[in-house]
Amino acid sequence: MNLTALHYAYLMMRSRLSMLHDDDRGVTTLEIVLWIGGLAVLAIAVIAVITTKVNTATANIPTGP
């Protein structure tokens, strides 16, 4: 998984939401749902990367005599 693609998606979502938010109406429900969904996707991606690195590291532990 490439974190650069996730970073680009986050920046695009942030720029689009900032354009919607400039009308001084406050935060909309859709905006909150999109932020929470985006953060959940980022959290799952980070967990996947960490899990992969931990599994790779544990596979390299020598267990023989």
N, CA and C atoms as an extended XYZ file, in Angstrom:
195
Properties=species:S:1:pos:R:3:atomname:S:1:resname:S:1:resid:I:1 pbc="F F F"
N         0.849       -1.175        0.000 N   MET     1
C         0.000        0.000        0.000 CA  MET     1
C         0.894        1.237        0.000 C   MET     1
N         0.556        2.158       -0.820 N   ASN     2
C         1.369        3.347       -0.969 CA  ASN     2
C         0.734        4.497       -0.176 C   ASN     2
N         1.440        4.992        0.808 N   LEU     3
C         0.890        6.063        1.637 CA  LEU     3
C         0.827        7.389        0.894 C   LEU     3
N         1.582        7.527       -0.196 N   THR     4
C         1.526        8.753       -0.990 CA  THR     4
C         0.148        8.902       -1.626 C   THR     4
N        -0.426        7.809       -2.093 N   ALA     5
C        -1.763        7.859       -2.685 CA  ALA     5
C        -2.794        8.235       -1.636 C   ALA     5
N        -2.663        7.704       -0.422 N   LEU     6
C        -3.590        8.062        0.648 CA  LEU     6
C        -3.443        9.528        1.031 C   LEU     6
N        -2.210       10.014        1.042 N   HIS     7
C        -1.980       11.419        1.366 CA  HIS     7
C        -2.614       12.317        0.308 C   HIS     7
N        -2.480       11.932       -0.960 N   TYR     8
C        -3.080       12.705       -2.051 CA  TYR     8
C        -4.604       12.709       -1.918 C   TYR     8
N        -5.192       11.555       -1.606 N   ALA     9
C        -6.647       11.477       -1.443 CA  ALA     9
C        -7.096       12.345       -0.275 C   ALA     9
N        -6.337       12.334        0.809 N   TYR    10
C        -6.662       13.174        1.966 CA  TYR    10
C        -6.608       14.653        1.592 C   TYR    10
N        -5.590       15.062        0.857 N   LEU    11
C        -5.480       16.464        0.462 CA  LEU    11
C        -6.605       16.885       -0.478 C   LEU    11
N        -6.997       15.997       -1.385 N   MET    12
C        -8.099       16.311       -2.295 CA  MET    12
C        -9.405       16.459       -1.522 C   MET    12
N        -9.648       15.552       -0.577 N   MET    13
C       -10.865       15.629        0.228 CA  MET    13
C       -10.862       16.908        1.059 C   MET    13
N        -9.711       17.235        1.612 N   ARG    14
C        -9.614       18.440        2.436 CA  ARG    14
C        -9.866       19.702        1.614 C   ARG    14
N        -9.334       19.764        0.395 N   SER    15
C        -9.528       20.955       -0.431 CA  SER    15
C       -10.987       21.090       -0.874 C   SER    15
N       -11.620       19.984       -1.231 N   ARG    16
C       -13.027       20.043       -1.637 CA  ARG    16
C       -13.930       20.438       -0.473 C   ARG    16
N       -13.644       19.896        0.696 N   LEU    17
C       -14.458       20.244        1.850 CA  LEU    17
C       -14.236       21.689        2.282 C   LEU    17
N       -13.033       22.202        2.103 N   SER    18
C       -12.789       23.598        2.465 CA  SER    18
C       -13.544       24.538        1.541 C   SER    18
N       -13.700       24.163        0.264 N   MET    19
C       -14.494       24.986       -0.645 CA  MET    19
C       -15.961       25.010       -0.212 C   MET    19
N       -16.473       23.866        0.253 N   LEU    20
C       -17.852       23.813        0.711 CA  LEU    20
C       -18.040       24.559        2.030 C   LEU    20
N       -17.008       24.595        2.828 N   HIS    21
C       -17.111       25.160        4.171 CA  HIS    21
C       -16.971       26.690        4.186 C   HIS    21
N       -16.583       27.294        3.080 N   ASP    22
C       -16.352       28.735        3.045 CA  ASP    22
C       -17.617       29.571        3.008 C   ASP    22
N       -18.793       28.952        3.042 N   ASP    23
C       -20.023       29.724        2.947 CA  ASP    23
C       -20.579       30.151        4.307 C   ASP    23
N       -19.846       29.928        5.388 N   ASP    24
C       -20.196       30.375        6.742 CA  ASP    24
C       -21.502       29.790        7.268 C   ASP    24
N       -21.910       28.649        6.777 N   ARG    25
C       -23.111       28.005        7.296 CA  ARG    25
C       -22.784       27.046        8.433 C   ARG    25
N       -21.538       26.793        8.670 N   GLY    26
C       -21.158       25.847        9.708 CA  GLY    26
C       -20.874       24.486        9.116 C   GLY    26
N       -20.642       23.530        9.988 N   VAL    27
C       -20.289       22.182        9.573 CA  VAL    27
C       -21.575       21.408        9.280 C   VAL    27
N       -21.619       20.771        8.117 N   THR    28
C       -22.787       19.982        7.754 CA  THR    28
C       -22.597       18.533        8.170 C   THR    28
N       -23.684       17.810        8.210 N   THR    29
C       -23.630       16.398        8.580 CA  THR    29
C       -22.812       15.613        7.567 C   THR    29
N       -22.990       15.922        6.295 N   LEU    30
C       -22.230       15.227        5.252 CA  LEU    30
C       -20.733       15.450        5.433 C   LEU    30
N       -20.364       16.653        5.788 N   GLU    31
C       -18.950       16.956        5.999 CA  GLU    31
C       -18.383       16.128        7.146 C   GLU    31
N       -19.121       16.018        8.223 N   ILE    32
C       -18.673       15.219        9.365 CA  ILE    32
C       -18.548       13.747        8.975 C   ILE    32
N       -19.520       13.235        8.227 N   VAL    33
C       -19.475       11.836        7.806 CA  VAL    33
C       -18.265       11.582        6.914 C   VAL    33
N       -17.973       12.511        6.005 N   LEU    34
C       -16.814       12.350        5.132 CA  LEU    34
C       -15.506       12.396        5.906 C   LEU    34
N       -15.394       13.290        6.864 N   TRP    35
C       -14.172       13.363        7.687 CA  TRP    35
C       -13.971       12.080        8.485 C   TRP    35
N       -15.029       11.610        9.130 N   ILE    36
C       -14.913       10.398        9.943 CA  ILE    36
C       -14.594        9.194        9.063 C   ILE    36
N       -15.239        9.113        7.906 N   GLY    37
C       -14.952        8.017        6.982 CA  GLY    37
C       -13.517        8.054        6.486 C   GLY    37
N       -13.034        9.241        6.154 N   GLY    38
C       -11.654        9.381        5.701 CA  GLY    38
C       -10.658        9.013        6.784 C   GLY    38
N       -10.931        9.440        7.993 N   LEU    39
C       -10.039        9.093        9.102 CA  LEU    39
C       -10.060        7.598        9.389 C   LEU    39
N       -11.223        6.972        9.251 N   ALA    40
C       -11.311        5.520        9.459 CA  ALA    40
C       -10.505        4.772        8.402 C   ALA    40
N       -10.584        5.220        7.157 N   VAL    41
C        -9.806        4.577        6.091 CA  VAL    41
C        -8.315        4.748        6.345 C   VAL    41
N        -7.903        5.936        6.759 N   LEU    42
C        -6.488        6.158        7.069 CA  LEU    42
C        -6.023        5.291        8.237 C   LEU    42
N        -6.865        5.156        9.248 N   ALA    43
C        -6.506        4.323       10.402 CA  ALA    43
C        -6.357        2.865       10.001 C   ALA    43
N        -7.253        2.366        9.167 N   ILE    44
C        -7.168        0.975        8.709 CA  ILE    44
C        -5.910        0.774        7.876 C   ILE    44
N        -5.564        1.744        7.048 N   ALA    45
C        -4.351        1.635        6.234 CA  ALA    45
C        -3.108        1.612        7.110 C   ALA    45
N        -3.063        2.450        8.123 N   VAL    46
C        -1.910        2.477        9.031 CA  VAL    46
C        -1.802        1.157        9.784 C   VAL    46
N        -2.923        0.627       10.231 N   ILE    47
C        -2.904       -0.662       10.934 CA  ILE    47
C        -2.414       -1.766       10.010 C   ILE    47
N        -2.820       -1.731        8.748 N   ALA    48
C        -2.372       -2.743        7.792 CA  ALA    48
C        -0.867       -2.669        7.562 C   ALA    48
N        -0.335       -1.456        7.458 N   VAL    49
C         1.111       -1.289        7.258 CA  VAL    49
C         1.875       -1.775        8.481 C   VAL    49
N         1.417       -1.429        9.657 N   ILE    50
C         2.091       -1.854       10.890 CA  ILE    50
C         2.042       -3.373       11.025 C   ILE    50
N         0.884       -3.960       10.744 N   THR    51
C         0.746       -5.417       10.838 CA  THR    51
C         1.681       -6.122        9.874 C   THR    51
N         1.786       -5.608        8.668 N   THR    52
C         2.691       -6.203        7.687 CA  THR    52
C         4.135       -6.130        8.154 C   THR    52
N         4.539       -4.994        8.681 N   LYS    53
C         5.919       -4.848        9.157 CA  LYS    53
C         6.200       -5.752       10.350 C   LYS    53
N         5.251       -5.885       11.261 N   VAL    54
C         5.440       -6.751       12.422 CA  VAL    54
C         5.520       -8.213       11.985 C   VAL    54
N         4.657       -8.625       11.079 N   ASN    55
C         4.705      -10.004       10.596 CA  ASN    55
C         6.005      -10.306        9.872 C   ASN    55
N         6.520       -9.358        9.107 N   THR    56
C         7.789       -9.548        8.435 CA  THR    56
C         8.929       -9.658        9.442 C   THR    56
N         8.888       -8.821       10.453 N   ALA    57
C         9.943       -8.853       11.472 CA  ALA    57
C         9.905      -10.151       12.273 C   ALA    57
N         8.714      -10.638       12.597 N   THR    58
C         8.632      -11.870       13.375 CA  THR    58
C         9.005      -13.088       12.537 C   THR    58
N         8.822      -13.037       11.237 N   ALA    59
C         9.217      -14.159       10.392 CA  ALA    59
C        10.733      -14.279       10.302 C   ALA    59
N        11.452      -13.207       10.578 N   ASN    60
C        12.914      -13.227       10.497 CA  ASN    60
C        13.592      -13.573       11.808 C   ASN    60
N        12.842      -13.898       12.842 N   ILE    61
C        13.430      -14.270       14.144 CA  ILE    61
C        13.948      -15.698       14.040 C   ILE    61
N        15.230      -15.916       14.315 N   PRO    62
C        15.769      -17.289       14.246 CA  PRO    62
C        15.263      -18.125       15.427 C   PRO    62
N        14.704      -19.278       15.131 N   THR    63
C        14.187      -20.145       16.186 CA  THR    63
C        14.902      -21.493       16.267 C   THR    63
N        15.819      -21.729       15.357 N   GLY    64
C        16.542      -23.009       15.350 CA  GLY    64
C        17.698      -23.008       16.344 C   GLY    64
N        18.255      -24.228       16.561 N   PRO    65
C        19.378      -24.342       17.527 CA  PRO    65
C        20.649      -23.705       17.042 C   PRO    65
